[in-house]
């Protein structure tokens, strides 16, 4: 059976960049492109960032049980089609899902063996800086996303791994190590010295091994809180 990897993060944490980079260096991954009812942003293309569909079409897909998970976020619908898992299994690949905390909870309920990874910014101030640097949203939307981030971050303890995205190169290597280490464990193959090193890197990102490091990050978000977002 194919492995399933879930990656979640508050908007602006650099999750999409990490996913795009790791897809280039880890073989055997199939990426699930989400369906959404929101309008494309400047530069986005249908079938690349998302499949952009009308709400009526999305609702038809829900009725037809075509989604592994779906959620309403900021008034727009997002969902992961079941076909991506079927295709990954047919192609002998692992499925990589870039989804929010609502979707992650649904996937874990349906596929308990799925490996979940939560990406965090170094602190709230850095997240706000990144959101403003993107120049995609108005100030009101940015403030809403920051409040949303504080609520999403409360779910960190439900994930298997925590990745603090402070240095992009280090974060890419950490994510690569997690994906490959989990693949090794699933294979049951005797590990070499290199494999042992890889697994040690992954273990450093295990939830129980990063709790102390998370305390100042969590504290920086203490004064915010509201609904979830992608």
GROMACS elastic network, one bead per residue, 0.5 to 0.9 nm:
[ bonds ]
;  ai    aj funct       b0    kb
    1    89     6  0.63477   500
    1    92     6  0.80274   500
    1    93     6  0.89808   500
    1    94     6  0.86410   500
    2    85     6  0.79659   500
    2    88     6  0.66279   500
    2    89     6  0.53413   500
    2    90     6  0.89349   500
    2    92     6  0.65736   500
    2    93     6  0.59656   500
    2    95     6  0.68622   500
    3    88     6  0.89598   500
    3    89     6  0.88107   500
    3    93     6  0.76516   500
    3    95     6  0.62020   500
    3    96     6  0.85099   500
    3   113     6  0.80122   500
    3   114     6  0.67773   500
    3   115     6  0.79547   500
    3   182     6  0.84308   500
    3   183     6  0.73222   500
    3   186     6  0.80583   500
    4    85     6  0.83213   500
    4    94     6  0.58603   500
    4    96     6  0.60967   500
    4    97     6  0.75004   500
    4   111     6  0.81654   500
    4   113     6  0.76483   500
    4   115     6  0.62354   500
    4   116     6  0.85549   500
    5    94     6  0.75824   500
    5    95     6  0.61663   500
    5    97     6  0.59834   500
    5    98     6  0.86018   500
    5   114     6  0.57791   500
    5   116     6  0.59452   500
    5   117     6  0.75675   500
    5   179     6  0.76088   500
    6    95     6  0.85463   500
    6    96     6  0.62482   500
    6    98     6  0.62377   500
    6    99     6  0.69342   500
    6   104     6  0.65620   500
    6   107     6  0.82418   500
    6   108     6  0.88194   500
    6   114     6  0.69332   500
    6   115     6  0.60130   500
    6   117     6  0.59844   500
    6   118     6  0.82973   500
    7    15     6  0.76910   500
    7    19     6  0.83269   500
    7    96     6  0.76328   500
    7    97     6  0.60242   500
    7    98     6  0.50128   500
    7    99     6  0.62613   500
    7   100     6  0.79054   500
    7   104     6  0.80423   500
    7   115     6  0.86190   500
    7   116     6  0.60685   500
    7   118     6  0.58871   500
    7   119     6  0.72611   500
    8    15     6  0.73584   500
    8    97     6  0.84460   500
    8    98     6  0.61349   500
    8    99     6  0.54226   500
    8   100     6  0.51544   500
    8   101     6  0.62748   500
    8   104     6  0.73689   500
    8   116     6  0.78607   500
    8   117     6  0.64023   500
    8   119     6  0.61777   500
    8   120     6  0.89505   500
    8   230     6  0.87701   500
    9    12     6  0.81199   500
    9    13     6  0.62481   500
    9    14     6  0.81763   500
    9    15     6  0.63187   500
    9    98     6  0.87435   500
    9    99     6  0.80943   500
    9   100     6  0.67104   500
    9   101     6  0.78021   500
    9   117     6  0.85887   500
    9   118     6  0.56344   500
    9   120     6  0.62178   500
    9   121     6  0.85429   500
    9   149     6  0.82469   500
    9   152     6  0.77165   500
    9   153     6  0.79503   500
    9   230     6  0.81882   500
   10    13     6  0.57837   500
   10    14     6  0.87951   500
   10    15     6  0.83231   500
   10   100     6  0.78828   500
   10   101     6  0.89738   500
   10   118     6  0.89459   500
   10   119     6  0.76649   500
   10   120     6  0.72037   500
   10   121     6  0.81771   500
   10   127     6  0.87103   500
   10   145     6  0.79132   500
   10   146     6  0.83134   500
   10   148     6  0.76467   500
   10   149     6  0.50090   500
   10   150     6  0.83321   500
   10   152     6  0.65221   500
   10   153     6  0.73228   500
   10   228     6  0.84199   500
   10   229     6  0.72132   500
   10   230     6  0.72280   500
   11    14     6  0.78068   500
   11    15     6  0.79898   500
   11   127     6  0.84594   500
   11   131     6  0.78516   500
   11   145     6  0.68330   500
   11   146     6  0.83865   500
   11   148     6  0.87300   500
   11   149     6  0.71740   500
   11   229     6  0.69470   500
   11   230     6  0.59898   500
   12    15     6  0.74867   500
   12    16     6  0.87960   500
   12   121     6  0.81468   500
   12   127     6  0.61670   500
   12   128     6  0.79434   500
   12   129     6  0.89695   500
   12   130     6  0.59403   500
   12   131     6  0.53667   500
   12   134     6  0.81917   500
   12   145     6  0.87024   500
   13    16     6  0.83979   500
   13   119     6  0.68309   500
   13   120     6  0.61120   500
   13   121     6  0.51231   500
   13   122     6  0.87519   500
   13   126     6  0.88830   500
   13   127     6  0.63212   500
   13   130     6  0.75677   500
   13   131     6  0.84987   500
   13   165     6  0.70645   500
   14    17     6  0.54019   500
   14    18     6  0.63249   500
   14    19     6  0.87558   500
   14   119     6  0.80331   500
   14   120     6  0.86396   500
   14   121     6  0.78649   500
   14   130     6  0.84493   500
   14   165     6  0.71370   500
   14   168     6  0.84112   500
   15    18     6  0.51164   500
   15    19     6  0.61247   500
   15    20     6  0.85922   500
   15    98     6  0.80021   500
   15   119     6  0.65944   500
   15   120     6  0.87553   500
   15   165     6  0.84451   500
   16    19     6  0.50866   500
   16    20     6  0.60790   500
   16    21     6  0.85476   500
   16    98     6  0.77757   500
   17    20     6  0.51667   500
   17    21     6  0.61489   500
   17    22     6  0.86237   500
   17   168     6  0.87260   500
   18    21     6  0.51880   500
   18    22     6  0.60937   500
   18    23     6  0.85136   500
   18   165     6  0.88696   500
   18   168     6  0.75968   500
   18   171     6  0.73607   500
   18   172     6  0.59033   500
   18   175     6  0.78458   500
   19    22     6  0.52753   500
   19    23     6  0.60892   500
   19    24     6  0.88435   500
   19    31     6  0.89678   500
   19    96     6  0.85877   500
   19    98     6  0.77547   500
   19   172     6  0.83764   500
   19   175     6  0.86259   500
   20    23     6  0.53410   500
   20    24     6  0.68183   500
   21    24     6  0.54437   500
   21    25     6  0.69256   500
   21    26     6  0.89904   500
   21   172     6  0.69555   500
   22    25     6  0.52252   500
   22    26     6  0.58661   500
   22   172     6  0.63369   500
   22   173     6  0.82663   500
   22   175     6  0.72270   500
   22   176     6  0.61763   500
   23    26     6  0.55994   500
   23    27     6  0.73042   500
   23    28     6  0.88477   500
   23    29     6  0.67489   500
   23    30     6  0.84245   500
   23    31     6  0.79768   500
   23    96     6  0.89182   500
   24    27     6  0.74993   500
   25   176     6  0.77951   500
   26    29     6  0.68929   500
   26   176     6  0.67317   500
   26   179     6  0.80772   500
   26   180     6  0.77600   500
   27    93     6  0.85596   500
   28    91     6  0.87541   500
   28    92     6  0.75135   500
   28    94     6  0.62111   500
   28    95     6  0.87709   500
   29    88     6  0.80347   500
   29    93     6  0.53868   500
   29    95     6  0.59223   500
   29    96     6  0.65006   500
   30    84     6  0.78064   500
   30    85     6  0.86886   500
   30    87     6  0.83765   500
   30    88     6  0.60263   500
   30    91     6  0.87582   500
   30    93     6  0.60950   500
   30    94     6  0.59450   500
   30    96     6  0.59740   500
   30    97     6  0.88090   500
   31    84     6  0.79266   500
   31    88     6  0.88132   500
   31    94     6  0.85276   500
   31    95     6  0.59772   500
   31    97     6  0.63896   500
   31    98     6  0.81762   500
   32    80     6  0.69273   500
   32    81     6  0.78603   500
   32    84     6  0.59270   500
   32    85     6  0.82469   500
   32    95     6  0.69564   500
   32    96     6  0.62114   500
   32    97     6  0.55679   500
   32    98     6  0.73768   500
   33    47     6  0.71418   500
   33    48     6  0.71654   500
   33    49     6  0.66687   500
   33    50     6  0.55325   500
   33    51     6  0.69349   500
   33    79     6  0.89388   500
   33    80     6  0.71345   500
   33    81     6  0.83218   500
   33    84     6  0.84260   500
   33    97     6  0.79456   500
   33    98     6  0.80292   500
   34    47     6  0.88316   500
   34    49     6  0.78278   500
   34    50     6  0.52529   500
   34    51     6  0.62655   500
   34    52     6  0.87522   500
   34    78     6  0.64604   500
   34    79     6  0.54463   500
   34    81     6  0.71943   500
   34    97     6  0.85877   500
   34    98     6  0.80590   500
   34    99     6  0.80619   500
   35    47     6  0.88408   500
   35    50     6  0.56158   500
   35    52     6  0.60423   500
   35    53     6  0.69293   500
   35    58     6  0.78118   500
   35    70     6  0.88838   500
   35    77     6  0.79219   500
   35    78     6  0.54998   500
   35    79     6  0.51444   500
   35    80     6  0.64013   500
   35    81     6  0.75160   500
   36    39     6  0.81890   500
   36    50     6  0.65762   500
   36    51     6  0.62011   500
   36    52     6  0.52357   500
   36    53     6  0.60917   500
   36    54     6  0.81533   500
   36    55     6  0.82937   500
   36    58     6  0.76476   500
   36    76     6  0.69675   500
   36    77     6  0.53520   500
   36    79     6  0.65547   500
   37    51     6  0.85194   500
   37    52     6  0.58409   500
   37    53     6  0.52169   500
   37    54     6  0.54982   500
   37    55     6  0.54820   500
   37    57     6  0.88446   500
   37    58     6  0.71477   500
   37    76     6  0.55740   500
   37    77     6  0.53276   500
   37    78     6  0.68527   500
   38    41     6  0.89142   500
   38    52     6  0.68703   500
   38    53     6  0.78914   500
   38    54     6  0.83246   500
   38    55     6  0.87351   500
   38    75     6  0.84777   500
   38    76     6  0.54209   500
   38    77     6  0.71263   500
   38    78     6  0.83648   500
   39    52     6  0.69292   500
   39    53     6  0.86369   500
   40    43     6  0.79459   500
   40    44     6  0.57140   500
   40    45     6  0.71751   500
   40    46     6  0.77824   500
   40    49     6  0.88727   500
   40    50     6  0.82920   500
   40    52     6  0.70395   500
   41    44     6  0.55271   500
   41    45     6  0.86071   500
   41   136     6  0.79756   500
   42    45     6  0.87770   500
   42   136     6  0.85328   500
   44    48     6  0.73185   500
   44    49     6  0.61471   500
   44    50     6  0.80206   500
   45    48     6  0.54313   500
   45    49     6  0.62282   500
   45    50     6  0.72905   500
   45    51     6  0.82729   500
   45    52     6  0.86115   500
   46    49     6  0.66948   500
   46    50     6  0.57357   500
   46    51     6  0.50807   500
   46    52     6  0.58261   500
   47    50     6  0.53526   500
   47    52     6  0.76844   500
   48    51     6  0.73536   500
   53    56     6  0.82047   500
   53    57     6  0.62946   500
   53    58     6  0.65553   500
   54    57     6  0.53124   500
   54    58     6  0.63734   500
   54    59     6  0.87356   500
   55    59     6  0.60676   500
   55    60     6  0.85262   500
   55    76     6  0.84685   500
   55    77     6  0.75837   500
   56    59     6  0.51362   500
   56    60     6  0.62120   500
   56    61     6  0.87444   500
   57    60     6  0.50093   500
   57    61     6  0.63328   500
   57    62     6  0.87933   500
   58    61     6  0.50857   500
   58    62     6  0.64076   500
   58    63     6  0.88256   500
   58    77     6  0.76930   500
   58    78     6  0.86068   500
   58    79     6  0.84333   500
   59    63     6  0.63034   500
   59    64     6  0.86119   500
   60    63     6  0.51337   500
   60    64     6  0.62034   500
   60    65     6  0.87136   500
   60    66     6  0.88373   500
   61    65     6  0.62268   500
   61    66     6  0.52635   500
   61    67     6  0.70054   500
   61    81     6  0.86924   500
   62    65     6  0.50726   500
   62    66     6  0.60224   500
   62    67     6  0.63775   500
   62    70     6  0.81909   500
   63    66     6  0.77221   500
   64    67     6  0.83971   500
   65    68     6  0.80246   500
   65    82     6  0.84459   500
   66    69     6  0.89164   500
   66    80     6  0.83856   500
   66    81     6  0.56473   500
   66    82     6  0.56854   500
   66    83     6  0.76160   500
   67    70     6  0.64535   500
   67    79     6  0.61984   500
   67    80     6  0.54022   500
   67    82     6  0.51749   500
   67    83     6  0.83062   500
   68    79     6  0.74729   500
   68    80     6  0.55813   500
   68    81     6  0.57586   500
   68    82     6  0.50289   500
   68    83     6  0.87680   500
   68    85     6  0.87277   500
   68   103     6  0.85363   500
   68   106     6  0.76973   500
   68   107     6  0.67306   500
   68   110     6  0.80820   500
   69    78     6  0.84276   500
   69    79     6  0.55524   500
   69    80     6  0.55125   500
   69    81     6  0.75374   500
   69    82     6  0.83713   500
   69   102     6  0.84395   500
   69   103     6  0.53964   500
   69   104     6  0.80003   500
   69   105     6  0.88110   500
   69   106     6  0.58105   500
   69   107     6  0.64001   500
   70    77     6  0.70938   500
   70    78     6  0.54839   500
   70    80     6  0.64153   500
   70    81     6  0.87652   500
   70   102     6  0.80113   500
   70   103     6  0.60392   500
   70   106     6  0.81785   500
   71    76     6  0.83094   500
   71    77     6  0.56900   500
   71    78     6  0.54735   500
   71    79     6  0.64196   500
   71   100     6  0.87509   500
   71   102     6  0.65825   500
   71   103     6  0.65018   500
   72    75     6  0.59666   500
   72    76     6  0.54585   500
   72    78     6  0.63972   500
   72    79     6  0.88802   500
   72   229     6  0.86973   500
   73    76     6  0.52550   500
   73    77     6  0.61030   500
   73    78     6  0.72926   500
   73   227     6  0.80675   500
   73   228     6  0.63938   500
   73   229     6  0.53006   500
   73   230     6  0.69377   500
   74    77     6  0.83288   500
   74   227     6  0.80553   500
   74   228     6  0.77202   500
   74   229     6  0.65878   500
   74   230     6  0.87051   500
   78    99     6  0.87597   500
   78   103     6  0.87344   500
   78   230     6  0.83264   500
   79    99     6  0.84860   500
   79   103     6  0.77498   500
   80    83     6  0.86599   500
   80    84     6  0.79342   500
   80    97     6  0.81268   500
   80    99     6  0.82338   500
   80   103     6  0.82968   500
   81    84     6  0.61038   500
   81    85     6  0.80395   500
   82    85     6  0.56679   500
   82    86     6  0.67821   500
   82    87     6  0.89298   500
   83    86     6  0.50490   500
   83    87     6  0.60397   500
   83    88     6  0.85223   500
   84    87     6  0.50595   500
   84    88     6  0.60634   500
   84    89     6  0.86384   500
   84    95     6  0.74723   500
   85    88     6  0.50712   500
   85    89     6  0.62651   500
   85    90     6  0.86342   500
   85    94     6  0.85156   500
   85    95     6  0.64240   500
   86    89     6  0.52574   500
   86    90     6  0.62362   500
   86    91     6  0.86674   500
   87    90     6  0.50258   500
   87    91     6  0.60759   500
   87    92     6  0.84763   500
   87    93     6  0.84275   500
   88    91     6  0.51252   500
   88    92     6  0.59599   500
   88    94     6  0.60665   500
   88    95     6  0.59685   500
   89    92     6  0.50579   500
   89    93     6  0.61594   500
   89    94     6  0.75191   500
   89    95     6  0.84283   500
   90    93     6  0.78177   500
   91    94     6  0.88840   500
   94   183     6  0.86629   500
   97   104     6  0.87274   500
   98   104     6  0.89508   500
   99   102     6  0.80242   500
   99   103     6  0.58634   500
   99   104     6  0.63089   500
   99   230     6  0.71014   500
  100   103     6  0.54203   500
  100   104     6  0.60860   500
  100   105     6  0.87519   500
  100   152     6  0.83712   500
  100   228     6  0.76953   500
  100   229     6  0.66726   500
  100   230     6  0.56504   500
  101   105     6  0.61878   500
  101   106     6  0.87363   500
  101   118     6  0.89733   500
  101   152     6  0.66190   500
  101   155     6  0.72623   500
  101   228     6  0.75014   500
  101   229     6  0.83552   500
  101   230     6  0.87962   500
  102   105     6  0.53972   500
  102   106     6  0.66199   500
  102   107     6  0.89528   500
  102   228     6  0.76944   500
  102   229     6  0.89031   500
  103   106     6  0.51330   500
  103   107     6  0.62592   500
  103   108     6  0.86846   500
  104   107     6  0.51211   500
  104   108     6  0.61451   500
  104   109     6  0.85872   500
  104   116     6  0.76797   500
  105   108     6  0.52084   500
  105   109     6  0.62413   500
  105   110     6  0.87983   500
  105   158     6  0.84996   500
  106   109     6  0.51820   500
  106   110     6  0.64063   500
  106   111     6  0.85091   500
  107   110     6  0.51440   500
  107   111     6  0.56537   500
  107   112     6  0.76344   500
  107   114     6  0.75223   500
  108   113     6  0.73603   500
  108   114     6  0.61591   500
  108   115     6  0.83974   500
  108   116     6  0.82277   500
  109   112     6  0.58111   500
  110   114     6  0.89847   500
  111   114     6  0.55943   500
  112   115     6  0.83054   500
  115   159     6  0.79997   500
  115   160     6  0.65045   500
  115   161     6  0.81841   500
  115   179     6  0.87190   500
  115   182     6  0.79264   500
  116   158     6  0.83069   500
  116   159     6  0.51146   500
  116   160     6  0.52335   500
  116   161     6  0.63951   500
  116   162     6  0.87630   500
  117   156     6  0.88999   500
  117   159     6  0.57823   500
  117   160     6  0.60074   500
  117   162     6  0.57776   500
  117   163     6  0.70989   500
  117   175     6  0.85512   500
  117   178     6  0.87495   500
  118   153     6  0.86846   500
  118   155     6  0.89133   500
  118   156     6  0.64215   500
  118   158     6  0.89796   500
  118   159     6  0.62264   500
  118   160     6  0.79932   500
  118   161     6  0.62744   500
  118   163     6  0.61176   500
  118   164     6  0.84379   500
  119   156     6  0.88538   500
  119   161     6  0.86014   500
  119   162     6  0.60240   500
  119   164     6  0.58317   500
  119   165     6  0.65147   500
  120   123     6  0.80071   500
  120   153     6  0.78096   500
  120   156     6  0.88382   500
  120   162     6  0.73003   500
  120   163     6  0.61242   500
  120   165     6  0.59102   500
  120   166     6  0.85152   500
  120   217     6  0.83204   500
  121   124     6  0.72097   500
  121   126     6  0.68159   500
  121   127     6  0.59259   500
  121   163     6  0.87125   500
  121   164     6  0.58359   500
  121   165     6  0.53679   500
  121   166     6  0.64818   500
  121   217     6  0.78657   500
  122   125     6  0.83690   500
  122   126     6  0.64620   500
  122   127     6  0.75985   500
  122   164     6  0.61627   500
  122   165     6  0.64342   500
  122   166     6  0.54667   500
  122   214     6  0.89558   500
  122   216     6  0.89014   500
  122   217     6  0.61711   500
  123   126     6  0.54946   500
  123   127     6  0.64200   500
  123   128     6  0.89219   500
  123   216     6  0.77293   500
  123   218     6  0.76494   500
  123   219     6  0.85421   500
  123   220     6  0.58794   500
  123   221     6  0.74617   500
  124   127     6  0.50390   500
  124   128     6  0.62569   500
  124   129     6  0.86353   500
  124   146     6  0.76066   500
  124   149     6  0.86760   500
  124   150     6  0.86060   500
  124   217     6  0.73810   500
  124   218     6  0.86225   500
  124   220     6  0.55793   500
  124   221     6  0.57942   500
  125   128     6  0.52155   500
  125   129     6  0.62749   500
  125   130     6  0.87738   500
  125   220     6  0.78632   500
  126   130     6  0.62276   500
  126   131     6  0.86520   500
  127   130     6  0.51351   500
  127   131     6  0.62108   500
  127   132     6  0.86632   500
  127   146     6  0.77405   500
  128   131     6  0.50844   500
  128   132     6  0.61926   500
  128   133     6  0.85249   500
  128   142     6  0.74051   500
  128   143     6  0.83061   500
  128   145     6  0.88758   500
  128   146     6  0.69496   500
  129   132     6  0.52501   500
  129   133     6  0.60977   500
  129   134     6  0.87995   500
  130   134     6  0.63493   500
  131   134     6  0.53633   500
  131   135     6  0.70294   500
  131   136     6  0.77705   500
  131   137     6  0.78241   500
  131   142     6  0.66269   500
  131   145     6  0.86229   500
  131   146     6  0.88994   500
  132   135     6  0.53946   500
  132   136     6  0.77224   500
  132   137     6  0.76481   500
  132   138     6  0.87357   500
  132   139     6  0.81981   500
  132   142     6  0.73856   500
  133   136     6  0.83676   500
  134   137     6  0.78850   500
  135   138     6  0.79009   500
  137   140     6  0.79415   500
  137   141     6  0.57241   500
  137   142     6  0.61258   500
  138   141     6  0.52147   500
  138   142     6  0.62369   500
  138   143     6  0.87209   500
  139   142     6  0.50229   500
  139   143     6  0.62269   500
  139   144     6  0.86311   500
  140   143     6  0.51806   500
  140   144     6  0.62636   500
  140   145     6  0.86884   500
  141   145     6  0.61292   500
  141   146     6  0.86247   500
  142   145     6  0.50202   500
  142   146     6  0.62314   500
  142   147     6  0.86968   500
  143   146     6  0.50733   500
  143   147     6  0.62892   500
  143   148     6  0.85037   500
  144   147     6  0.51515   500
  144   148     6  0.60272   500
  144   149     6  0.85298   500
  144   226     6  0.78816   500
  144   227     6  0.87740   500
  145   149     6  0.59892   500
  145   150     6  0.87723   500
  145   226     6  0.88644   500
  145   228     6  0.83348   500
  145   229     6  0.72630   500
  146   150     6  0.66012   500
  146   221     6  0.85049   500
  146   224     6  0.73023   500
  146   225     6  0.80763   500
  146   226     6  0.89061   500
  147   150     6  0.53917   500
  147   151     6  0.69110   500
  147   221     6  0.83692   500
  147   223     6  0.85521   500
  147   226     6  0.54454   500
  147   227     6  0.78649   500
  147   228     6  0.89259   500
  148   151     6  0.52888   500
  148   152     6  0.62868   500
  148   153     6  0.86416   500
  148   224     6  0.78163   500
  148   225     6  0.58929   500
  148   227     6  0.53078   500
  148   228     6  0.52385   500
  148   229     6  0.66095   500
  149   152     6  0.50203   500
  149   153     6  0.59628   500
  149   154     6  0.86694   500
  149   221     6  0.80145   500
  149   224     6  0.81449   500
  149   225     6  0.73733   500
  149   226     6  0.80282   500
  149   227     6  0.85661   500
  149   228     6  0.72270   500
  149   229     6  0.78831   500
  150   153     6  0.52442   500
  150   154     6  0.66431   500
  150   218     6  0.82095   500
  150   221     6  0.54198   500
  150   222     6  0.70913   500
  150   223     6  0.81218   500
  150   224     6  0.55539   500
  150   225     6  0.50367   500
  150   226     6  0.73330   500
  151   154     6  0.53495   500
  151   155     6  0.74995   500
  151   221     6  0.89129   500
  151   224     6  0.76810   500
  151   225     6  0.50218   500
  151   226     6  0.57008   500
  151   227     6  0.66478   500
  151   228     6  0.67841   500
  152   155     6  0.56381   500
  152   156     6  0.75910   500
  152   225     6  0.85816   500
  152   226     6  0.85920   500
  152   227     6  0.79778   500
  152   228     6  0.60192   500
  152   229     6  0.80924   500
  153   156     6  0.53989   500
  153   157     6  0.87171   500
  153   218     6  0.75644   500
  153   221     6  0.83876   500
  154   157     6  0.74204   500
  154   218     6  0.83179   500
  155   158     6  0.56799   500
  155   159     6  0.76372   500
  156   159     6  0.57269   500
  156   160     6  0.88044   500
  156   161     6  0.87541   500
  156   162     6  0.73880   500
  156   207     6  0.84022   500
  157   160     6  0.78584   500
  157   161     6  0.89732   500
  157   162     6  0.87655   500
  157   207     6  0.70549   500
  158   207     6  0.89139   500
  159   162     6  0.70940   500
  159   206     6  0.88928   500
  159   207     6  0.71584   500
  160   205     6  0.86434   500
  160   206     6  0.61471   500
  160   207     6  0.58378   500
  160   208     6  0.88164   500
  161   178     6  0.81648   500
  161   202     6  0.83317   500
  161   203     6  0.83541   500
  161   204     6  0.88748   500
  161   205     6  0.54212   500
  161   207     6  0.51143   500
  161   208     6  0.86406   500
  161   210     6  0.87470   500
  162   205     6  0.55065   500
  162   206     6  0.63005   500
  162   207     6  0.57442   500
  162   210     6  0.71534   500
  162   214     6  0.89391   500
  163   171     6  0.69046   500
  163   174     6  0.74418   500
  163   175     6  0.75476   500
  163   205     6  0.61653   500
  163   206     6  0.87022   500
  163   210     6  0.87988   500
  164   167     6  0.84502   500
  164   171     6  0.72003   500
  164   205     6  0.87484   500
  164   214     6  0.84239   500
  165   168     6  0.63133   500
  165   170     6  0.80166   500
  165   171     6  0.55637   500
  165   172     6  0.87470   500
  166   170     6  0.81011   500
  166   171     6  0.73836   500
  167   170     6  0.54766   500
  167   171     6  0.61441   500
  167   172     6  0.87198   500
  168   171     6  0.50216   500
  168   172     6  0.60999   500
  168   173     6  0.86562   500
  169   172     6  0.52426   500
  169   173     6  0.63893   500
  169   174     6  0.86821   500
  170   173     6  0.51892   500
  170   174     6  0.61168   500
  170   175     6  0.86523   500
  171   175     6  0.60911   500
  171   176     6  0.84585   500
  172   175     6  0.52085   500
  172   176     6  0.60944   500
  172   177     6  0.85710   500
  173   176     6  0.50262   500
  173   177     6  0.60912   500
  173   178     6  0.86711   500
  173   201     6  0.87932   500
  174   177     6  0.50875   500
  174   178     6  0.63019   500
  174   179     6  0.88101   500
  174   201     6  0.66965   500
  174   202     6  0.64325   500
  174   204     6  0.88271   500
  174   205     6  0.75790   500
  175   178     6  0.51326   500
  175   179     6  0.63139   500
  175   180     6  0.86667   500
  175   202     6  0.77991   500
  176   179     6  0.53197   500
  176   180     6  0.61885   500
  176   181     6  0.84061   500
  176   198     6  0.89968   500
  176   202     6  0.85170   500
  177   180     6  0.52756   500
  177   181     6  0.57664   500
  177   182     6  0.84035   500
  177   198     6  0.55595   500
  177   199     6  0.67997   500
  177   200     6  0.86425   500
  177   201     6  0.62571   500
  177   202     6  0.52684   500
  178   181     6  0.51592   500
  178   182     6  0.60993   500
  178   183     6  0.85097   500
  178   198     6  0.80351   500
  178   199     6  0.73955   500
  178   201     6  0.76467   500
  178   203     6  0.78674   500
  178   205     6  0.80290   500
  179   182     6  0.54275   500
  179   183     6  0.62943   500
  179   184     6  0.88114   500
  179   202     6  0.82933   500
  180   184     6  0.61804   500
  180   185     6  0.86951   500
  180   195     6  0.88676   500
  180   198     6  0.76698   500
  180   199     6  0.80936   500
  180   202     6  0.86960   500
  181   184     6  0.50460   500
  181   185     6  0.62784   500
  181   186     6  0.86399   500
  181   195     6  0.75647   500
  181   196     6  0.86924   500
  181   198     6  0.63051   500
  181   199     6  0.50314   500
  181   200     6  0.86233   500
  181   201     6  0.87231   500
  181   202     6  0.65580   500
  181   203     6  0.88248   500
  182   185     6  0.50787   500
  182   186     6  0.61786   500
  182   187     6  0.86417   500
  182   199     6  0.81472   500
  182   202     6  0.85614   500
  183   186     6  0.51185   500
  183   187     6  0.62335   500
  183   188     6  0.88638   500
  184   187     6  0.51116   500
  184   188     6  0.64287   500
  184   189     6  0.66353   500
  184   190     6  0.86678   500
  184   191     6  0.77535   500
  184   195     6  0.79702   500
  184   199     6  0.85244   500
  185   188     6  0.53787   500
  185   189     6  0.74738   500
  185   199     6  0.89757   500
  186   189     6  0.83101   500
  187   190     6  0.89561   500
  188   191     6  0.85868   500
  190   195     6  0.89532   500
  191   194     6  0.77419   500
  191   195     6  0.52664   500
  191   196     6  0.62098   500
  192   196     6  0.61773   500
  192   197     6  0.86629   500
  193   196     6  0.50205   500
  193   197     6  0.62926   500
  193   198     6  0.86758   500
  194   197     6  0.50988   500
  194   198     6  0.62563   500
  194   199     6  0.87107   500
  195   199     6  0.61973   500
  195   200     6  0.85786   500
  196   199     6  0.51153   500
  196   200     6  0.61569   500
  196   201     6  0.87447   500
  197   200     6  0.50585   500
  197   201     6  0.63735   500
  197   202     6  0.87898   500
  198   201     6  0.52306   500
  198   202     6  0.64490   500
  198   203     6  0.87777   500
  199   202     6  0.50255   500
  199   203     6  0.61223   500
  199   204     6  0.87644   500
  200   203     6  0.50349   500
  200   204     6  0.64560   500
  201   204     6  0.53996   500
  201   205     6  0.72616   500
  202   205     6  0.55038   500
  202   206     6  0.69760   500
  203   206     6  0.50684   500
  203   207     6  0.87564   500
  203   209     6  0.74337   500
  204   207     6  0.85084   500
  204   208     6  0.88660   500
  204   209     6  0.58412   500
  204   210     6  0.71639   500
  205   208     6  0.82817   500
  205   209     6  0.63626   500
  205   210     6  0.62591   500
  206   209     6  0.52682   500
  206   210     6  0.65458   500
  206   211     6  0.89855   500
  207   210     6  0.55173   500
  207   211     6  0.63841   500
  208   211     6  0.58420   500
  208   212     6  0.88316   500
  209   212     6  0.77494   500
  209   213     6  0.86049   500
  210   213     6  0.52965   500
  210   214     6  0.62918   500
  211   214     6  0.51679   500
  211   215     6  0.67445   500
  212   215     6  0.56409   500
  212   216     6  0.83835   500
  213   216     6  0.69723   500
  213   217     6  0.76872   500
  214   217     6  0.52093   500
  214   218     6  0.60545   500
  214   219     6  0.85104   500
  215   218     6  0.52334   500
  215   219     6  0.60890   500
  215   220     6  0.87531   500
  216   220     6  0.62792   500
  217   220     6  0.53036   500
  217   221     6  0.70148   500
  218   221     6  0.54235   500
  218   222     6  0.65417   500
  219   222     6  0.51278   500
  219   223     6  0.83273   500
  220   223     6  0.75803   500
  221   224     6  0.58503   500
  221   225     6  0.82246   500
  222   225     6  0.79447   500
